Amino acid sequence: MAKAYYKNKNERKVALDKIAIRRRQVVLYSRMQERKLLFNRRIQRIIKKRISTITRNINRNQKLKTKEQCEVCGSKNNLDIHHIKYTLNPSDWKVLCKKCHVKIHQNQ
């Protein structure tokens, strides 16, 4: 690196201050980018959870509308969804009344 020559001490000080300011700007910019990245990841997680909740509720309501009775005893009161596998796929769900749902979970 070439040695810089300055006419006076004040000129050297100004040059060093500019370098220090530039370094601080780079550090602050990188911290800002890191915070933005963390914020975006947090937002993406929140959106993903909300979408899955909305999808699950829509699928649940559609399943309850198409099957209007318990698949075990045929009751039409207090219907609920039983998850065979815990997925969002409605084909892995059963429509059961509360009594049958409790019985299935007690047997597991």
N, C-alpha and C positions, 0 to 999 in steps of 0.2 A: 504494500500500500504506500502510495506516495505521501511524503510529509507535506502538510499544508503550511504555507507561510501567510501570516496575517500582518497587516500594517501596524495594528495595535492590539492591546489586550481586549479591548471592548469588542472588536470584530471577531476575535476568537471565541469570546463568551457567547456572542449572538449565534455563531455557527454551532457551538456545542448545545445551546438551548434548542435550536431547531432540530438537531439530531435527537435530543431527549424527548422533545414534543412528539416527533415522528414515532419513536419507539413506544411511547405511551399510547398513541393513537392505534398502533398495530395491536398492542395488548388489549386495549379496550374493545377494538373491533372483534378480535378473536373471542373474547368473553361474551360479547353481544351475540355473536353467531352461535356459540355454545348454548346460551340461554334460549335463543330462538328454536334451536334444534330440540332441546328438552321440552319446551312449551308445545311444539308441534307434535312430538311423540305423545305427550299427555292428552292433547286434544284428540288425536287419532284413537287412543284407547277409549276415551269417553264416548266418541261417536260410534265406535265399534260395539261397545256395550249397549248403547241405546238402540242401535239398529237391530241387534240380536234380540233385545227385549221386545221391540215393536214387532219383529217378524214372528217371534214365539207367540205373542198375544194374538196376532192375526191368524196364524195357523191353528192355534188352540180354539179360537172362536169358530173358524171354518169347520173344524172337526166336530165340535159340539153341535153345530147346526145340521151337519149331514147325518150324524148318528144321534138320534134324539132319545136313545134309551141305553141302559146299561148293557154291555156286551155279555155279562155273566148272568144276571137275574132278570133283565128286561125292565127294571124300574125306570120311571121317567122323572123321578125327583132327585134333587141334590147331585146332579151329575158332575163328574170331575174327570181330569185326564190322568191316566197312569202312564208313566214313561217306561217302556220296556228297556230301551237304551236311551241314555240322556242325550238326544240329538234334536235338531230342529226339524227333522223329517217327520211329518205327521203319520207316515206309515208305521213308525215305531211306537205309536201311542195307542192306548186303548181308552175308550170311554167307559167309565165305571161310576156306579153310585158310591156315595161315601162309605157305606157299610162294606161293600165288596173291596173297595180300595184299601180300607183298614185291614181287612182279612188277608189280602195279598201281601201287604207289608209285614203283617205279623208272622206269616209263614216263611218269609225270606230269612 
